[in-house]
Amino acid sequence: MIHRILSAVLLSVLAFAAWAEPPERRISVAGEGRVEAAPDMATITLGVTHEAKEARQAMSATSEVVARVLERLAGMGIAPRDLQTRQLSLSPVWSDSSVSASNRRRITGFVASNTVMVRVRDLAALGGILDAVIADGANDFNGLRFGVQDPAPLLDEARRRAVTDAMERARLLAGAAGVALGPVLSIDEHGGGSVAPMAEMAMRMSSGGAPVAAGELTITANVSMVFGIGE
């Protein structure tokens, strides 16, 4: 009985000692790495929309122009893997909603739309491609996004810079606090790296092609690091 009591007391003392032990001293910091690079590709989203009295007419007119645009793009060196249909739709056009309650709204026609995403790997040809597809009948333009064909090396460099940035911050904080910086306890990456476009496009159609300003891309990586505090 006495042995059990002594064991219980000893366990309680050990538990209290562990609870009362001061928390491990740490320095937690965040670091960011950025790399600027010129884009070497662009993704454009364009389409064709037509309205007609009959659904078949609207879809036929749209399909005819899209086929012509795709043929033109193929002739300008765009590979099949760089062309993708993003949306194909057919919608009714209704009569004016302000008609009196005695008259129901009715379908007066149909609108067909076909949207295609195009990757352009030769930026020098981009302006001419835009001119050509619009001349062929493309009448929807839903955006242009610049990118890089192989972002992995740039992302890796951004990650290295993020770690370097975090370590410099940790050394600064340790020095300001008058303590020694200990070993790295953990490293976490946030977001997995990102490519942010910092580019503009000027749409002014001309015989020389639409002028396009590609600008630069910013590749960003973020990490958080935890360091111990040395003795």
Backbone hydrogen bonds, N-H to C=O, Kabsch-Sander energy under -0.5 kcal/mol:
donor,donor_aa,acceptor,acceptor_aa,energy
5,I,1,M,-2.0
6,L,2,I,-2.6
7,S,3,H,-2.1
8,A,4,R,-2.4
9,V,5,I,-2.4
10,L,6,L,-2.5
11,L,7,S,-2.4
12,S,8,A,-2.1
13,V,9,V,-2.3
14,L,10,L,-2.4
15,A,11,L,-2.5
16,F,12,S,-2.4
17,A,13,V,-2.3
18,A,14,L,-2.4
19,W,15,A,-2.3
20,A,16,F,-2.6
21,E,17,A,-0.9
27,I,227,F,-2.5
29,V,225,M,-2.6
31,G,223,V,-3.0
33,G,221,A,-2.7
35,V,219,I,-2.2
37,A,217,L,-2.2
40,D,147,G,-1.7
41,M,147,G,-1.4
42,A,120,V,-2.2
43,T,145,R,-3.1
44,I,118,V,-2.8
45,T,143,G,-2.0
46,L,44,I,-0.6
46,L,116,V,-2.4
47,G,140,D,-2.4
48,V,114,N,-2.1
50,H,112,A,-2.3
52,A,110,F,-2.3
58,A,54,E,-2.1
59,M,55,A,-2.5
60,S,56,R,-2.5
61,A,57,Q,-2.5
62,T,58,A,-1.9
63,S,59,M,-2.7
64,E,60,S,-2.2
65,V,61,A,-1.6
66,V,62,T,-2.5
67,A,63,S,-2.5
68,R,64,E,-1.6
69,V,65,V,-2.6
70,L,66,V,-2.9
71,E,67,A,-2.0
72,R,68,R,-2.1
73,L,69,V,-2.6
74,A,70,L,-2.4
75,G,71,E,-2.1
76,M,72,R,-1.2
77,G,74,A,-1.5
78,I,73,L,-2.3
79,A,77,G,-0.5
82,D,79,A,-1.9
83,L,80,P,-1.6
84,Q,117,M,-2.0
86,R,115,T,-2.6
87,Q,115,T,-1.4
89,S,113,S,-2.8
91,S,111,V,-2.8
93,V,109,G,-3.0
94,W,92,P,-0.5
95,S,106,R,-2.3
99,V,96,D,-1.2
103,N,100,S,-1.7
104,R,102,S,-0.5
108,T,93,V,-3.4
109,G,93,V,-1.1
110,F,52,A,-2.9
111,V,91,S,-3.2
112,A,50,H,-2.7
113,S,89,S,-2.7
114,N,48,V,-2.1
115,T,87,Q,-3.2
116,V,46,L,-3.5
117,M,84,Q,-3.5
118,V,44,I,-3.2
119,R,82,D,-2.4
120,V,42,A,-3.6
120,V,118,V,-0.6
121,R,119,R,-0.6
123,L,121,R,-0.6
125,A,122,D,-1.7
126,L,123,L,-1.3
129,I,125,A,-2.1
130,L,126,L,-2.3
131,D,127,G,-2.0
132,A,128,G,-2.4
133,V,129,I,-2.5
134,I,130,L,-1.7
135,A,131,D,-2.2
136,D,132,A,-1.6
137,G,134,I,-1.1
138,A,133,V,-2.6
139,N,47,G,-1.2
140,D,47,G,-2.0
142,N,45,T,-3.1
145,R,43,T,-2.5
147,G,41,M,-2.3
155,L,151,P,-2.6
156,D,152,A,-2.5
157,E,153,P,-2.0
158,A,154,L,-2.2
159,R,155,L,-2.2
160,R,156,D,-2.3
161,R,157,E,-2.2
162,A,158,A,-1.9
163,V,159,R,-2.3
164,T,160,R,-2.4
165,D,161,R,-2.4
166,A,162,A,-2.3
167,M,163,V,-2.4
168,E,164,T,-2.2
169,R,165,D,-2.0
170,A,166,A,-2.3
171,R,167,M,-2.4
172,L,168,E,-2.2
173,L,169,R,-2.6
174,A,170,A,-2.7
175,G,171,R,-2.6
176,A,172,L,-2.5
177,A,173,L,-1.9
178,G,174,A,-0.7
178,G,175,G,-0.7
179,V,174,A,-2.5
180,A,230,G,-0.6
182,G,228,G,-3.1
185,L,226,V,-3.8
186,S,226,V,-1.4
188,D,224,S,-2.8
190,H,222,N,-2.9
191,G,189,E,-0.5
193,G,190,H,-0.6
194,S,220,T,-2.5
196,A,194,S,-0.6
196,A,218,T,-3.1
198,M,216,E,-1.7
200,E,213,A,-1.1
202,A,211,P,-0.6
203,M,201,M,-0.6
204,R,202,A,-1.0
209,G,206,S,-1.8
210,A,127,G,-1.4
213,A,200,E,-0.7
214,A,212,V,-0.7
216,E,198,M,-1.5
217,L,37,A,-3.2
218,T,196,A,-2.6
219,I,35,V,-3.3
219,I,217,L,-0.6
220,T,194,S,-2.9
220,T,218,T,-0.5
221,A,33,G,-2.2
222,N,190,H,-0.7
223,V,31,G,-2.5
224,S,188,D,-2.8
225,M,29,V,-2.6
226,V,186,S,-2.2
227,F,27,I,-2.9
228,G,183,P,-2.7
229,I,25,R,-1.3
230,G,180,A,-2.6
230,G,228,G,-0.6
